[in-house]
């Protein structure tokens, strides 16, 4: 199963922040409602953060994957770089996490 198509957007409704598909209004993805424990400003900031992360995810993942491909062909020894200090494993783990692996 795939997720709701992006881009997602925010629709404030009463005291809630509705996250919905921009391509299909009224197709609610999530409701951010902090009840009394959260201010309206914090609810809005959380909804904006979720939407920003979702809408940037595919593009950022693609760029990271492409950069890993570029880095694989660079001769770091020739560049006098400290190859062991480059955190390839961390980068690969972050990409795998973003891919849901």
C-alpha positions, 0 to 999 in steps of 0.5 A: 500500500502507498501513502496519500499523494503529496503534496500535503497541506494544512487546513485549520479547522476550529482548534485543530490542524487538519493535514490533507492531500493537496491534490485531493482536498478533504482527504484527511491524512491526520489531525493535529490536536494537542488538546489542552496540553498544547498551545495553538501555536505549537499545534500549528508548528507541529503540523507545519513540521509534519507537512514540510518533512513529508513534502521534502522526503522524496526529493531529499532521499533522491539527492542523498542516494545520488550523492552516495553514488557520486561519493563511491567514485571519488578517490579520497586517497588522491584528494588526501582526505581521511577516508576513515573519518567519512561516516559512510555507514551513518549516511547509508543507515539514514538513507535506509531508515528513510526508505523504510528498510 
